[in-house]
Amino acid sequence: MEYGYLKENLDELKTDIINVCKNAGRDYNSVKLVAVSKTFSPEIINEVYNLGLEDFGENKVQELKDKQTALSGLPLKWHLVGHLQTNKVKYIADFVSLIHSVDSFKLALEIQRYAELKDRMIDILVQVNTSGEDQKSGLQSDDTARVCAEISTLDRLRLKGLMTIGMFTSDEDEIRSNFRLLRNLFEDLKQKHNSFEHLSMGMTSDYRIAVEEGATILRIGSAIFGRRVPPSRQ
């Protein structure tokens, strides 16, 4: 199978991000791309790795674990970007590079427990529900400072910043307000948490706004991989 479209997609995406960064007065190198590879095969991930990306994100723990096993020969950095249940932490604790979706102290305690068992440090982000949508995971903004303070007492976790998912809407002002809320929270909390460095926000549909509002991690799927198809049809 030919994968030339992957290079075309990635080149176009990078060029666009460079232009957005330039217009926003930002350095392109201050923005990390995490290729969200859910539903795409290890073979396709390998092709994208060969194009220069090493950070890959998955929404589901089992899919993440399977792909990490299949691609264990490559120095990939794996990100868990979807909701994480406490009973699934054990499956990824020995290799995950960054967990974006910590939304409770209870979950952080479980990650701490497995980090101790695996004798490693685990980097995490706290997920904030900035859109107020009931169907989305994440802390309410008013609870974020308290939970971050609780997490900062755990010696096997490095609290690296915050994550959010913008509202799924065509109203760019609404999306911008979601991202700006996270940026403001980040700036406030960074005064207390020296380990803060990342704002994970922005996907294919809204990454331009996210860059303008200060995102340091973009979680990009279809703009790199193309339209998602069931794994059996790849």
Buried (B, 14 or more C-beta within 10 A) or exposed (E): EEBEEBBEBBEEBBEBBBEBBEEEEBEBEEBBBBBBBBBBBBEBBBBBBEBEBBBBBBBBBEBBBBBBEBBEEBEBBBBBBBBBEBEBBBBBBBBBBBBBBBBBBEBBBBBBBBBEEBEEEBBBBBBBBBBEEEEBBBBEBEBBBEBBBBBBEBEBBBBBBBBBBBBBBEEEEEBBBBBBBBBBBBEEBBEEBEEBBBBBBBBBBBBBBBBBBBBBBBBBBEBBBBEBEEEEEE
